[in-house]
């Protein structure tokens, strides 16, 4: 999640709950267990080790994206792109776009 106002407004607990719910529904047979008649409590008990393992593996990865970059590297790249954009804007403000020049 980016540093948007909505993202900053979320509590840490809400984010953790959302991640755990995602892992529960995407990475485990939780839904199939419920649909087969297993109680919610028993389904949770059965999938808990998998949820813990998936969360642990993600934490060990240093929260890297699929391309192997960490969040810090992404932030550095974003900052570099913003700096380049500001430089281009400054250049454009002083010289104007090439098609707009009379001459």
C-alpha atoms as an extended CHARMM CRD file, in Angstrom:
* protein
*
       103  EXT
         1         1  UNK       CA              0.0000000000        0.0000000000        0.0000000000  PROA      1               0.0000000000
         2         2  UNK       CA              1.3570000000        3.3920000000       -0.8960000000  PROA      2               0.0000000000
         3         3  UNK       CA              1.6750000000        6.2970000000        1.4660000000  PROA      3               0.0000000000
         4         4  UNK       CA             -1.7820000000        7.6370000000        0.6350000000  PROA      4               0.0000000000
         5         5  UNK       CA             -3.9620000000        9.3290000000        3.2230000000  PROA      5               0.0000000000
         6         6  UNK       CA             -6.2010000000        6.2560000000        3.3800000000  PROA      6               0.0000000000
         7         7  UNK       CA             -3.1900000000        4.0160000000        3.8800000000  PROA      7               0.0000000000
         8         8  UNK       CA             -1.8230000000        6.1660000000        6.6800000000  PROA      8               0.0000000000
         9         9  UNK       CA             -5.2340000000        6.1300000000        8.3840000000  PROA      9               0.0000000000
        10        10  UNK       CA             -5.2490000000        2.3320000000        8.7830000000  PROA      10              0.0000000000
        11        11  UNK       CA             -4.1840000000        1.0020000000       12.1460000000  PROA      11              0.0000000000
        12        12  UNK       CA             -1.4620000000       -1.6070000000       12.3950000000  PROA      12              0.0000000000
        13        13  UNK       CA             -4.0110000000       -4.0690000000       13.7650000000  PROA      13              0.0000000000
        14        14  UNK       CA             -6.2980000000       -3.5740000000       10.7700000000  PROA      14              0.0000000000
        15        15  UNK       CA             -3.4430000000       -4.1960000000        8.3440000000  PROA      15              0.0000000000
        16        16  UNK       CA             -2.3170000000       -7.3270000000       10.1940000000  PROA      16              0.0000000000
        17        17  UNK       CA             -5.8790000000       -8.6620000000       10.2580000000  PROA      17              0.0000000000
        18        18  UNK       CA             -6.2470000000       -8.0810000000        6.5310000000  PROA      18              0.0000000000
        19        19  UNK       CA             -2.9760000000       -9.8560000000        5.7420000000  PROA      19              0.0000000000
        20        20  UNK       CA             -3.8680000000      -12.8350000000        7.9370000000  PROA      20              0.0000000000
        21        21  UNK       CA             -7.3180000000      -13.0670000000        6.3240000000  PROA      21              0.0000000000
        22        22  UNK       CA             -5.7390000000      -12.9690000000        2.8740000000  PROA      22              0.0000000000
        23        23  UNK       CA             -3.3300000000      -15.7670000000        3.7460000000  PROA      23              0.0000000000
        24        24  UNK       CA             -6.1530000000      -17.7980000000        5.3100000000  PROA      24              0.0000000000
        25        25  UNK       CA             -8.3330000000      -17.5690000000        2.1990000000  PROA      25              0.0000000000
        26        26  UNK       CA             -5.6750000000      -17.6510000000       -0.5330000000  PROA      26              0.0000000000
        27        27  UNK       CA             -2.9600000000      -19.9480000000        0.8060000000  PROA      27              0.0000000000
        28        28  UNK       CA             -4.9360000000      -22.5590000000        2.7520000000  PROA      28              0.0000000000
        29        29  UNK       CA             -7.9180000000      -24.8810000000        2.2250000000  PROA      29              0.0000000000
        30        30  UNK       CA             -9.9430000000      -22.8690000000        4.7690000000  PROA      30              0.0000000000
        31        31  UNK       CA            -12.9130000000      -22.2710000000        2.4510000000  PROA      31              0.0000000000
        32        32  UNK       CA            -13.0280000000      -25.9060000000        1.3370000000  PROA      32              0.0000000000
        33        33  UNK       CA            -12.9840000000      -27.0400000000        4.9600000000  PROA      33              0.0000000000
        34        34  UNK       CA            -15.9310000000      -24.7980000000        5.8070000000  PROA      34              0.0000000000
        35        35  UNK       CA            -17.8400000000      -25.9300000000        2.7150000000  PROA      35              0.0000000000
        36        36  UNK       CA            -17.3060000000      -29.5690000000        3.6750000000  PROA      36              0.0000000000
        37        37  UNK       CA            -18.9700000000      -29.0000000000        7.0530000000  PROA      37              0.0000000000
        38        38  UNK       CA            -15.9340000000      -28.4770000000        9.2760000000  PROA      38              0.0000000000
        39        39  UNK       CA            -16.6550000000      -25.9420000000       12.0040000000  PROA      39              0.0000000000
        40        40  UNK       CA            -15.0180000000      -22.5430000000       11.7910000000  PROA      40              0.0000000000
        41        41  UNK       CA            -13.0070000000      -23.2170000000       14.9490000000  PROA      41              0.0000000000
        42        42  UNK       CA            -11.7720000000      -26.6020000000       13.7040000000  PROA      42              0.0000000000
        43        43  UNK       CA            -10.9340000000      -25.1980000000       10.2610000000  PROA      43              0.0000000000
        44        44  UNK       CA             -8.9480000000      -22.4190000000       11.9130000000  PROA      44              0.0000000000
        45        45  UNK       CA             -7.1300000000      -24.9560000000       14.0860000000  PROA      45              0.0000000000
        46        46  UNK       CA             -6.2090000000      -27.0570000000       11.0460000000  PROA      46              0.0000000000
        47        47  UNK       CA             -4.8820000000      -24.1820000000        8.9520000000  PROA      47              0.0000000000
        48        48  UNK       CA             -3.0960000000      -22.2480000000       11.7200000000  PROA      48              0.0000000000
        49        49  UNK       CA              0.3110000000      -23.9010000000       11.1060000000  PROA      49              0.0000000000
        50        50  UNK       CA              0.1120000000      -23.0650000000        7.3880000000  PROA      50              0.0000000000
        51        51  UNK       CA             -0.8750000000      -19.4560000000        8.0880000000  PROA      51              0.0000000000
        52        52  UNK       CA              2.0490000000      -19.1000000000       10.5150000000  PROA      52              0.0000000000
        53        53  UNK       CA              4.4650000000      -20.6600000000        7.9990000000  PROA      53              0.0000000000
        54        54  UNK       CA              3.3420000000      -18.4080000000        5.1390000000  PROA      54              0.0000000000
        55        55  UNK       CA              3.5310000000      -15.2760000000        7.2830000000  PROA      55              0.0000000000
        56        56  UNK       CA              6.9590000000      -16.3110000000        8.5760000000  PROA      56              0.0000000000
        57        57  UNK       CA              8.2600000000      -16.9440000000        5.0530000000  PROA      57              0.0000000000
        58        58  UNK       CA              7.0050000000      -13.5580000000        3.8850000000  PROA      58              0.0000000000
        59        59  UNK       CA              8.6490000000      -11.8480000000        6.8200000000  PROA      59              0.0000000000
        60        60  UNK       CA             11.9390000000      -13.6400000000        6.1140000000  PROA      60              0.0000000000
        61        61  UNK       CA             11.8410000000      -12.4600000000        2.5180000000  PROA      61              0.0000000000
        62        62  UNK       CA             12.2110000000       -8.9460000000        3.8410000000  PROA      62              0.0000000000
        63        63  UNK       CA              8.9440000000       -8.0130000000        2.1750000000  PROA      63              0.0000000000
        64        64  UNK       CA             10.5050000000       -8.1880000000       -1.2480000000  PROA      64              0.0000000000
        65        65  UNK       CA              8.4020000000       -7.8000000000       -4.3470000000  PROA      65              0.0000000000
        66        66  UNK       CA              8.3810000000      -10.4850000000       -7.0830000000  PROA      66              0.0000000000
        67        67  UNK       CA             11.3300000000       -8.7400000000       -8.7340000000  PROA      67              0.0000000000
        68        68  UNK       CA             13.3890000000       -9.1510000000       -5.5570000000  PROA      68              0.0000000000
        69        69  UNK       CA             13.4020000000       -5.5040000000       -4.4930000000  PROA      69              0.0000000000
        70        70  UNK       CA             12.8260000000       -4.5160000000       -0.8880000000  PROA      70              0.0000000000
        71        71  UNK       CA             10.4460000000       -1.7310000000        0.1010000000  PROA      71              0.0000000000
        72        72  UNK       CA             13.4370000000        0.5070000000        0.7560000000  PROA      72              0.0000000000
        73        73  UNK       CA             14.7250000000       -0.0590000000       -2.7830000000  PROA      73              0.0000000000
        74        74  UNK       CA             11.2780000000        0.7170000000       -4.1830000000  PROA      74              0.0000000000
        75        75  UNK       CA             11.1350000000        3.9230000000       -2.1440000000  PROA      75              0.0000000000
        76        76  UNK       CA             14.6090000000        4.9260000000       -3.3540000000  PROA      76              0.0000000000
        77        77  UNK       CA             13.5640000000        4.2530000000       -6.9430000000  PROA      77              0.0000000000
        78        78  UNK       CA             10.3350000000        6.2400000000       -6.4860000000  PROA      78              0.0000000000
        79        79  UNK       CA             12.2820000000        9.1490000000       -5.0030000000  PROA      79              0.0000000000
        80        80  UNK       CA             14.7210000000        9.0840000000       -7.9190000000  PROA      80              0.0000000000
        81        81  UNK       CA             11.8420000000        9.1100000000      -10.3960000000  PROA      81              0.0000000000
        82        82  UNK       CA             10.2350000000       12.0730000000       -8.6010000000  PROA      82              0.0000000000
        83        83  UNK       CA             13.5260000000       13.9800000000       -8.7110000000  PROA      83              0.0000000000
        84        84  UNK       CA             13.8710000000       13.3410000000      -12.4560000000  PROA      84              0.0000000000
        85        85  UNK       CA             10.2860000000       14.4420000000      -13.0030000000  PROA      85              0.0000000000
        86        86  UNK       CA             10.8850000000       17.6860000000      -11.0870000000  PROA      86              0.0000000000
        87        87  UNK       CA             14.0260000000       18.3360000000      -13.1430000000  PROA      87              0.0000000000
        88        88  UNK       CA             12.0860000000       17.8030000000      -16.3710000000  PROA      88              0.0000000000
        89        89  UNK       CA              9.3540000000       20.1350000000      -15.1230000000  PROA      89              0.0000000000
        90        90  UNK       CA             11.8930000000       22.8350000000      -14.2650000000  PROA      90              0.0000000000
        91        91  UNK       CA             13.5120000000       22.5000000000      -17.6670000000  PROA      91              0.0000000000
        92        92  UNK       CA             10.1160000000       22.6440000000      -19.3230000000  PROA      92              0.0000000000
        93        93  UNK       CA              9.1600000000       25.7610000000      -17.3810000000  PROA      93              0.0000000000
        94        94  UNK       CA             12.2740000000       27.6470000000      -18.4470000000  PROA      94              0.0000000000
        95        95  UNK       CA             12.5060000000       26.5130000000      -22.0430000000  PROA      95              0.0000000000
        96        96  UNK       CA              8.9720000000       25.3970000000      -22.7950000000  PROA      96              0.0000000000
        97        97  UNK       CA              8.1750000000       22.4180000000      -24.9780000000  PROA      97              0.0000000000
        98        98  UNK       CA              9.9920000000       22.3160000000      -28.2770000000  PROA      98              0.0000000000
        99        99  UNK       CA              6.8030000000       22.3900000000      -30.3360000000  PROA      99              0.0000000000
       100       100  UNK       CA              5.6420000000       25.5940000000      -28.6170000000  PROA      100             0.0000000000
       101       101  UNK       CA              8.6870000000       27.6820000000      -29.4580000000  PROA      101             0.0000000000
       102       102  UNK       CA              8.3040000000       30.2000000000      -32.1950000000  PROA      102             0.0000000000
       103       103  UNK       CA             11.1050000000       30.7230000000      -34.3730000000  PROA      103             0.0000000000
